[in-house]
Amino acid sequence: MKRRMKLLNIFWFCVIGWVLLLIIYFPKKSEFGTIHAPPPIRSEISWNSILVTPTSQWHPNVQFNRAKPDHLPEETGNRKDDADQQKINTKPLQKSAANYTKRPARTLPEDWLEYYSSGRDVVRALWRGNVSSRMLSLRLQRAFQKYVDKNSYRVSYRSPQNKQLDQKQLEKQALLCQLKQHAQVRVLDGTEEPFASLGWKHLVPSDHLDKLPGTPFRTCAVVSSAGSILNSLLGKEIDSHDAVLRFNAAPTQGFHKDVGKKTTIRIINSQVLANSEHRFNRSSLYKNITLVGWDPAPYSADLEKWYREPDFDLFTGYEDRRRRSPSQPFYILHPAFIWSLWTMLQTNTEENIQPNPPSTGYIGIAVMMNLCESVDVYEFIPSKRHTTRCHYYEALRDMACTLGAYHPLLYEKLLVRRMSTASIAEISEKGKVTLPGFSKISCPP
């Protein structure tokens, strides 16, 4: 009996041994094909890098310090403006005799290093409504400071002397009333020089922007171009609104399930009109809708100087489009409106923000609050889907697109968060905040 039990134990020992040998030396099969054992784990970083986007799809060398700064990288078609030219120094992994392999070590791309070291935490702090520039990565802090020092638009803002510190923490209703007071939409009407002498009175639309057919719209959607809207399945919800605002060259074709199909208004910055790569006069993106263009002017809103020296020449393209398609509503935002939005933002921020114009996204939110009774904003404050991807329609990756370098994006998002009643769960899951239109905001006289 003992001999029989001994032979049985030897038999099972051999079976187990052969099974282990098969697992170790032969690849496994699955319904998806051959699955090979993973490479040796040299470090946590090199193993995690297998799970992220290949380095061929990110762009760490984007320069932000140009003579002619671009506008809002998270909203433009192909311009890569808001990233610092400085690189994050990543040391190569050290080889050891005990862990030597001929396979080259793969390190985490620089944009993901920045994401895991600070970017992810800043976004979560945004959900709670409590962030500052000190939370940004060192790279973005340096870019921020360079723009503050440069002050390209000669901003000469001074905080009101009688303003108390607690005004920085105004309640939601007070913030909404302040925005309503400072953000009444204003467009070029052709009555100011040099436009009056150029005959723009007969060039611009006869009806004001806030008199568009259907206004005030009951429900409106502002659709960010952020990469975090991918895989959101928000398309049907977005299209259910009475009016939908999109930005610059953001497409809908191929992304309907996430961003929807409907476009009512498109806000475009001056580089869309000036750069042939955007095919402004040929692309269907800019046809059969209302267009709203803008370009930064000096903080003084000197229209004569602005017309002579725009950041990008939007005036030639505008004049050509109005003569070709006079029935299409097409407006240019007045620089005083743009800088009024900036002033309101700085007034309600304890830190000194970048002395550069607001982002196209923030401008679009303010415009739609003029035109709508209720405004749903999608992925301006990013959801848990956010990564380092700038736009849903291209592979550029940089945390500056989400948290800002050229534009005061961090503070814009914080202000929008403070004005909304959205829960942390709603923002993190859906990336959606709802704001009342100005017509629905009751303010004291």
Secondary structure as UniProt FT lines:
FT   HELIX           2..25
FT   STRAND          28..30
FT   TURN            31..32
FT   STRAND          33..35
FT   HELIX           44..48
FT   HELIX           49..51
FT   HELIX           55..57
FT   TURN            60..61
FT   TURN            73..75
FT   HELIX           97..99
FT   HELIX           110..114
FT   HELIX           115..119
FT   HELIX           120..128
FT   HELIX           133..135
FT   HELIX           138..150
FT   TURN            152..153
FT   TURN            161..162
FT   HELIX           165..169
FT   HELIX           172..182
FT   TURN            193..199
FT   HELIX           200..202
FT   HELIX           209..211
FT   TURN            213..214
FT   STRAND          217..223
FT   HELIX           227..229
FT   TURN            230..231
FT   HELIX           235..239
FT   STRAND          243..247
FT   TURN            248..249
FT   TURN            253..254
FT   HELIX           256..259
FT   STRAND          265..269
FT   HELIX           270..274
FT   HELIX           276..278
FT   TURN            280..282
FT   HELIX           284..286
FT   STRAND          290..294
FT   TURN            299..300
FT   HELIX           303..308
FT   HELIX           314..324
FT   TURN            326..327
FT   STRAND          330..333
FT   HELIX           335..347
FT   HELIX           360..371
FT   STRAND          372..378
FT   TURN            384..385
FT   TURN            392..393
FT   HELIX           400..403
FT   HELIX           409..419
FT   HELIX           424..430
FT   STRAND          432..436
FT   HELIX           438..440
//
